[in-house]
């Protein structure tokens, strides 16, 4: 109990660090895991590609579709609409990858049709028992709706309009159901018809890119974490030195009975580590409670075991370094004393 009383400030500090690091690492790991879920139900084998055909206006989307059909009997094609909330869609014997409200399997989207987020049904008009949705000055018949889920990373579109096949083929696309080799064959065939240029990018992101996206998604957490840690580190060294100073009599007695400098440092660390573990356990429990109460639900969804483990290793490393540096700092600061000199190398 006496040890706890002497160490109350250290305990409070590491409870705060344990809570914050557990929440921060869990949020980062959750974001990293979410980067593996691609946009709009695309699989890891899907491919992004772009076509530049401004100098070949006669190359239409239907020609691209014809070449793709020669390479695959089933595929999904999205075309960017120039905004973040809509995509053009074409299904060729391919099941729409998102759960629809009717629970029907959609394998085609006829021209003039749209599949939209269920919440957007409030923005539709009813004509002859059918729902119609206005987009870009044109009314699209609602084929079905789906429940939109905010995934925060690789956010899904809010609605999908049938791909207009008579438009110029230039644009950004994503395709699923066709491998890279067959896609290159289709685009090369299209290039033989007219002079176009294209680029292909696999949808499956590298580890570096996924880490970048996770850090970008949790930028607020990263900045606050770095600033808070810096401010806390500036104060913890003085607190730890004061903790060592409060144990000066015990250190003196052990030194007089023959304890070496190494023995004294190990003894201090053995007393410091239980405080660190005790404080971290309380901090980790607080982090779980905060997550369950959804206090920061907008940025922290859950506390994970891996996040807690990384937080523990981080706190153990920071705590040990703080203790070791503080021990040497205390020794140098008071090196006139025989006892303090014993704590130096």
HUVENLIN-V934802 format. One record per residue. N is the residue number from 0. PSI is psi in radians with two decimals (NA if undefined). OMEGA is omega in degrees with one decimal (999 if undefined). D_CENTER is the distance of its C-alpha to the mean C-alpha in Angstrom with 1 decimal. Layout:
[[N & PSI & OMEGA & D_CENTER] [N & PSI & OMEGA & D_CENTER]]
//
This chain:
[[0 & -0.69 & 178.6 & 42.1] [1 & -0.73 & 179.5 & 43.6] [2 & -0.72 & 180.0 & 40.7] [3 & -0.72 & 179.0 & 38.2] [4 & -0.72 & 179.7 & 40.2] [5 & -0.40 & -170.1 & 40.3] [6 & 0.28 & -172.6 & 36.5] [7 & -0.69 & -179.0 & 35.4] [8 & -0.64 & 176.6 & 33.6] [9 & -0.72 & 179.4 & 31.8] [10 & -0.82 & 179.4 & 30.7] [11 & -0.74 & -179.7 & 29.5] [12 & -0.87 & -176.0 & 27.5] [13 & -0.39 & 171.0 & 25.8] [14 & -0.79 & 178.8 & 25.1] [15 & -0.78 & 179.9 & 23.3] [16 & -0.76 & 179.8 & 21.4] [17 & -0.75 & 179.4 & 20.6] [18 & -0.87 & -174.6 & 19.4] [19 & -0.73 & -179.2 & 17.2] [20 & -0.62 & 177.6 & 15.7] [21 & -0.79 & 177.8 & 15.1] [22 & -0.72 & -176.2 & 13.2] [23 & -0.87 & -179.7 & 11.2] [24 & -0.65 & 178.1 & 10.4] [25 & -0.74 & 179.3 & 9.7] [26 & -0.74 & 179.7 & 7.2] [27 & -0.74 & 179.6 & 5.5] [28 & -0.65 & 177.1 & 6.3] [29 & -0.76 & 177.8 & 5.4] [30 & -0.72 & 179.5 & 1.7] [31 & -0.75 & 178.9 & 3.7] [32 & -0.64 & -178.9 & 6.1] [33 & -0.40 & 179.8 & 5.5] [34 & -0.30 & 179.9 & 5.9] [35 & -0.36 & 177.1 & 9.2] [36 & 1.95 & -175.1 & 10.4] [37 & 2.95 & -176.2 & 12.2] [38 & 2.49 & 170.6 & 13.9] [39 & 0.63 & 174.0 & 17.1] [40 & 0.20 & 178.5 & 17.4] [41 & 2.55 & 178.1 & 17.8] [42 & 3.00 & 179.5 & 18.0] [43 & -0.29 & -179.9 & 16.9] [44 & 0.00 & -178.8 & 20.4] [45 & 2.88 & -173.9 & 20.3] [46 & 2.43 & 171.6 & 21.2] [47 & 2.45 & 173.4 & 20.9] [48 & 2.75 & 178.5 & 24.2] [49 & 2.62 & 179.2 & 26.2] [50 & 2.31 & 173.5 & 29.9] [51 & 1.89 & -176.7 & 32.1] [52 & 0.53 & -179.5 & 35.5] [53 & -0.57 & -179.6 & 36.9] [54 & 0.02 & 178.3 & 40.0] [55 & 1.20 & -175.9 & 40.4] [56 & -0.24 & 179.4 & 40.4] [57 & -0.17 & 178.7 & 42.2] [58 & 1.89 & -175.6 & 39.2] [59 & 2.94 & 179.4 & 37.8] [60 & -0.62 & -178.8 & 34.8] [61 & -0.51 & 176.2 & 37.3] [62 & -0.68 & 175.3 & 38.3] [63 & -0.77 & -179.8 & 34.7] [64 & -0.69 & 179.1 & 34.5] [65 & -0.73 & 180.0 & 37.9] [66 & -0.65 & 178.1 & 36.7] [67 & -0.66 & 179.9 & 33.5] [68 & -0.53 & 177.6 & 35.7] [69 & -0.41 & -176.4 & 38.0] [70 & -0.34 & -177.8 & 35.1] [71 & 2.44 & 179.1 & 33.5] [72 & -0.10 & -178.8 & 34.9] [73 & 2.09 & 177.7 & 31.6] [74 & 2.85 & 176.2 & 28.7] [75 & 2.33 & 179.7 & 26.3] [76 & 2.18 & 172.1 & 26.1] [77 & 2.53 & 173.5 & 24.1] [78 & 2.30 & -179.7 & 25.3] [79 & 2.49 & 178.3 & 23.6] [80 & 0.13 & -179.7 & 25.5] [81 & 0.23 & 176.2 & 24.7] [82 & 3.03 & -173.8 & 22.4] [83 & -0.11 & -172.4 & 19.0] [84 & -0.11 & -176.9 & 20.5] [85 & 2.64 & 173.6 & 22.9] [86 & 2.59 & 166.5 & 23.6] [87 & 2.54 & -175.3 & 26.8] [88 & 2.49 & 172.0 & 27.1] [89 & 2.21 & 179.1 & 29.6] [90 & 2.17 & 176.0 & 29.9] [91 & 1.66 & -177.1 & 32.4] [92 & 0.63 & -176.2 & 33.2] [93 & 2.38 & -177.6 & 29.4] [94 & 2.26 & 176.3 & 28.0] [95 & 2.16 & -167.0 & 25.7] [96 & 0.01 & -178.6 & 22.3] [97 & 2.54 & -177.6 & 21.5] [98 & 2.15 & -179.2 & 23.5] [99 & 2.79 & -178.9 & 26.3] [100 & -0.60 & 180.0 & 28.2] [101 & -0.17 & -176.9 & 31.3] [102 & 0.32 & 174.8 & 29.7] [103 & 2.64 & 174.7 & 31.7] [104 & 2.06 & -179.0 & 30.6] [105 & 2.13 & -178.7 & 30.6] [106 & 0.03 & 176.3 & 31.7] [107 & 2.62 & 176.4 & 32.8] [108 & 1.78 & -177.5 & 32.5] [109 & 2.72 & 177.5 & 35.9] [110 & 2.46 & 179.0 & 36.5] [111 & 0.12 & 179.4 & 36.3] [112 & 2.83 & 179.1 & 33.9] [113 & 2.53 & 170.0 & 30.4] [114 & 2.17 & -172.8 & 27.8] [115 & 2.86 & 175.6 & 26.0] [116 & 2.37 & -175.2 & 23.8] [117 & -0.60 & -178.9 & 26.2] [118 & -0.37 & -179.9 & 25.9] [119 & -0.10 & 176.4 & 27.4] [120 & -0.41 & 176.9 & 30.5] [121 & -0.29 & -178.8 & 31.8] [122 & 0.27 & -179.2 & 32.0] [123 & 2.89 & 173.5 & 34.2] [124 & 2.66 & -177.6 & 38.0] [125 & 2.21 & 175.8 & 40.2] [126 & 2.08 & 179.6 & 42.9] [127 & 0.83 & 176.0 & 45.1] [128 & 0.16 & 176.2 & 42.6] [129 & 2.57 & 177.7 & 39.8] [130 & 2.44 & 178.0 & 36.7] [131 & 2.42 & -175.7 & 36.2] [132 & 2.24 & -178.5 & 33.3] [133 & 2.17 & 178.1 & 34.0] [134 & 2.19 & -179.6 & 31.8] [135 & 0.70 & 176.6 & 33.1] [136 & 0.16 & -178.3 & 36.6] [137 & 2.45 & 178.4 & 36.8] [138 & 2.23 & 177.5 & 36.9] [139 & 2.40 & 177.3 & 34.9] [140 & 2.29 & -178.2 & 35.9] [141 & 2.00 & 178.8 & 33.2] [142 & -0.69 & 177.9 & 33.0] [143 & 3.06 & 178.2 & 30.5] [144 & 2.88 & 178.6 & 27.5] [145 & 2.83 & 178.1 & 24.2] [146 & 1.97 & -177.3 & 22.0] [147 & 2.32 & 179.4 & 19.0] [148 & 2.22 & 178.3 & 15.7] [149 & 1.87 & -179.0 & 13.1] [150 & -0.06 & 175.7 & 9.7] [151 & -0.67 & 174.9 & 8.2] [152 & 2.47 & -175.3 & 6.7] [153 & 0.98 & -172.7 & 9.9] [154 & 2.35 & 179.4 & 12.0] [155 & 2.67 & 175.1 & 15.3] [156 & 2.80 & -178.6 & 18.6] [157 & -0.43 & 175.7 & 21.0] [158 & 2.80 & -176.0 & 24.0] [159 & 2.04 & 179.0 & 25.4] [160 & 2.63 & 179.3 & 28.9] [161 & 2.36 & -178.0 & 31.3] [162 & 2.22 & 176.8 & 31.3] [163 & 2.02 & -170.1 & 34.5] [164 & -0.23 & -178.2 & 36.1] [165 & 0.13 & 178.6 & 38.8] [166 & 2.85 & 179.2 & 36.5] [167 & 2.56 & -171.6 & 36.1] [168 & -0.16 & -179.1 & 33.5] [169 & 2.44 & 176.6 & 31.7] [170 & -3.13 & 178.9 & 28.0] [171 & 2.32 & -176.5 & 24.5] [172 & 2.79 & 166.7 & 24.1] [173 & 2.38 & -175.2 & 21.9] [174 & 2.50 & 176.9 & 23.9] [175 & 2.42 & -179.3 & 23.5] [176 & -0.04 & 177.4 & 26.4] [177 & 2.27 & 179.7 & 27.8] [178 & 3.00 & -173.6 & 27.2] [179 & -0.75 & -177.8 & 27.1] [180 & -0.82 & -178.5 & 30.8] [181 & -0.60 & 177.4 & 32.1] [182 & -0.73 & 178.4 & 30.0] [183 & -0.68 & 177.5 & 31.6] [184 & -0.79 & -179.0 & 35.0] [185 & -0.76 & -178.5 & 34.6] [186 & -0.61 & 176.9 & 33.6] [187 & -0.68 & 176.2 & 36.4] [188 & -0.72 & 178.0 & 38.8] [189 & -0.61 & 179.3 & 37.8] [190 & -0.51 & 177.6 & 38.2] [191 & -0.48 & 178.7 & 41.7] [192 & -0.72 & 179.0 & 42.6] [193 & 2.79 & -177.1 & 41.7] [194 & 1.81 & 176.3 & 40.3] [195 & 2.91 & 173.1 & 36.5] [196 & 2.63 & -178.0 & 33.6] [197 & 2.81 & 174.8 & 30.2] [198 & 2.58 & -176.6 & 27.0] [199 & 2.34 & 178.6 & 24.7] [200 & 2.13 & 175.1 & 21.1] [201 & 2.42 & -179.0 & 19.6] [202 & -0.47 & -179.4 & 16.6] [203 & 2.02 & -173.3 & 15.1] [204 & 2.68 & 176.9 & 13.0] [205 & 2.87 & 179.0 & 13.7] [206 & -0.69 & 180.0 & 11.9] [207 & -0.76 & -179.7 & 12.3] [208 & -0.67 & 179.0 & 10.9] [209 & -0.68 & 176.7 & 7.7] [210 & -0.72 & 178.7 & 7.6] [211 & -0.74 & 179.0 & 8.7] [212 & -0.69 & 179.3 & 6.3] [213 & -0.76 & 177.8 & 3.4] [214 & -0.66 & 178.3 & 6.8] [215 & -0.72 & 179.8 & 7.9] [216 & -0.62 & -177.7 & 5.8] [217 & 0.61 & -177.6 & 6.8] [218 & -0.71 & 179.8 & 10.0] [219 & -0.80 & 179.3 & 12.3] [220 & -0.78 & -177.6 & 11.3] [221 & -0.79 & -178.3 & 11.7] [222 & -0.84 & -179.6 & 15.0] [223 & -0.69 & 179.4 & 16.4] [224 & -0.82 & -178.1 & 15.7] [225 & -0.79 & -178.4 & 17.5] [226 & -0.79 & -178.9 & 20.3] [227 & -0.74 & -180.0 & 20.9] [228 & -0.72 & 179.2 & 21.0] [229 & -0.79 & -179.7 & 23.5] [230 & -0.69 & -179.3 & 25.7] [231 & -0.63 & 179.7 & 25.8] [232 & -0.56 & -180.0 & 26.7] [233 & -0.44 & -177.5 & 29.5] [234 & -0.44 & -172.4 & 31.1] [235 & -0.54 & -179.3 & 30.5] [236 & -0.78 & 177.8 & 32.8] [237 & -0.66 & 178.4 & 35.7] [238 & -0.72 & -180.0 & 35.1] [239 & -0.69 & 176.8 & 35.1] [240 & -0.70 & 177.0 & 38.2] [241 & -0.65 & 177.3 & 39.9] [242 & -0.73 & 177.5 & 39.0] [243 & -0.73 & 179.9 & 40.7] [244 & -0.64 & -179.3 & 43.6] [245 & -0.25 & -179.0 & 44.1] [246 & 0.35 & -175.7 & 44.7] [247 & -0.72 & -179.3 & 47.3] [248 & -0.72 & 178.5 & 50.2] [249 & -0.73 & 177.7 & 48.5] [250 & -0.71 & -178.6 & 47.7] [251 & -0.78 & -179.1 & 51.3] [252 & -0.80 & -179.9 & 52.7] [253 & -0.63 & 178.5 & 50.6] [254 & -0.70 & -179.3 & 51.6] [255 & -0.52 & 180.0 & 55.2] [256 & 0.17 & 170.9 & 55.3] [257 & 0.10 & 179.3 & 54.0] [258 & 2.35 & 178.3 & 50.2] [259 & 3.01 & 178.5 & 48.9] [260 & -0.71 & 179.0 & 46.2] [261 & -0.70 & 179.1 & 43.8] [262 & -0.74 & -178.9 & 44.8] [263 & -0.71 & 179.7 & 44.2] [264 & -0.73 & 178.6 & 40.7] [265 & -0.68 & -179.9 & 39.8] [266 & -0.73 & 177.2 & 41.3] [267 & -0.74 & 180.0 & 39.3] [268 & -0.65 & 178.8 & 36.0] [269 & -0.52 & 175.7 & 37.0] [270 & -0.48 & -177.2 & 37.4] [271 & -0.69 & -177.6 & 34.2] [272 & -0.77 & 176.7 & 31.9] [273 & -0.66 & 176.4 & 32.9] [274 & -0.72 & 179.5 & 32.2] [275 & -0.82 & -179.3 & 28.7] [276 & -0.75 & 179.3 & 28.0] [277 & -0.79 & -179.1 & 29.6] [278 & -0.74 & -179.7 & 27.6] [279 & -0.70 & 179.9 & 24.3] [280 & -0.76 & 178.1 & 25.2] [281 & -0.75 & 179.4 & 26.0] [282 & -0.69 & 179.9 & 22.8] [283 & -0.73 & 177.8 & 20.7] [284 & -0.74 & 177.8 & 22.8] [285 & -0.67 & 179.1 & 22.3] [286 & -0.74 & 178.2 & 18.5] [287 & -0.72 & 179.4 & 18.9] [288 & -0.77 & 179.7 & 21.4] [289 & -0.74 & 179.2 & 19.3] [290 & -0.74 & -179.7 & 16.4] [291 & -0.59 & 179.8 & 19.2] [292 & -0.09 & 178.0 & 20.9] [293 & 0.67 & -179.4 & 17.8] [294 & -0.68 & 177.7 & 18.8] [295 & 0.81 & -172.2 & 15.5] [296 & -0.44 & -178.2 & 14.3] [297 & -0.50 & -176.8 & 12.9] [298 & -0.40 & -179.5 & 10.1] [299 & 1.91 & -175.2 & 10.4] [300 & -0.65 & -175.4 & 11.0] [301 & 2.83 & 173.4 & 12.3] [302 & 2.14 & -176.8 & 13.4] [303 & 2.79 & 177.7 & 13.2] [304 & -0.74 & -179.9 & 16.0] [305 & -0.64 & 176.6 & 14.1] [306 & -0.70 & 177.8 & 12.6] [307 & -0.69 & -179.9 & 16.3] [308 & -0.79 & 177.8 & 17.7] [309 & -0.68 & 177.7 & 15.7] [310 & -0.73 & 178.9 & 16.7] [311 & -0.81 & 179.7 & 20.3] [312 & -0.68 & 178.6 & 20.6] [313 & -0.82 & -179.4 & 19.4] [314 & -0.67 & 178.7 & 21.9] [315 & -0.74 & 179.4 & 24.6] [316 & -0.86 & -179.6 & 24.4] [317 & -0.74 & -179.0 & 24.4] [318 & -0.77 & -179.8 & 27.2] [319 & -0.78 & 178.3 & 29.3] [320 & -0.72 & 178.7 & 29.2] [321 & -0.79 & -178.8 & 30.1] [322 & -0.81 & -178.5 & 32.9] [323 & -0.82 & 179.6 & 34.3] [324 & -0.72 & -178.8 & 34.3] [325 & -0.65 & 178.1 & 35.8] [326 & -0.84 & 178.9 & 38.5] [327 & -0.65 & 179.0 & 39.6] [328 & -0.73 & 178.1 & 39.3] [329 & -0.71 & 179.7 & 41.6] [330 & -0.78 & 179.5 & 44.0] [331 & -0.65 & -178.4 & 44.3] [332 & -0.50 & -177.1 & 44.6] [333 & 0.72 & -170.5 & 47.5] [334 & -0.12 & 177.5 & 48.9] [335 & -0.48 & -179.2 & 52.5] [336 & 2.48 & 178.4 & 52.4] [337 & -0.63 & 179.8 & 53.2] [338 & -0.83 & -178.6 & 50.5] [339 & -0.59 & 177.7 & 47.7] [340 & -0.50 & 178.1 & 48.9] [341 & -0.40 & 179.2 & 48.5] [342 & -0.17 & 179.6 & 44.7] [343 & 2.77 & 178.8 & 44.6] [344 & NA & 999 & 44.3]]
//
